[in-house]
């Protein structure tokens, strides 16, 4: 169910400035802002910890290496 809300001109301008692209809805802008303050899920926290461990233990591939590999792969 859609609804309307009243906001000040000042807030409207601030929301306009938060848009990533012109056709982005204000609902998308608001969800993006809310996401920034939401708690990370336990799975996400676990994945971040694993990624940090992988980095510390050298299990990474540089962007340069990936680009080199891509050039060497026949299309």
Secondary structure, DSSP 8 states (H G I E B T S, - for coil): --------HHHHHHHHHH-SSTT--HHHHHHHHHHHHS---HHHHHHHHHHHHHHHTT----HHHHHHHHHHS--
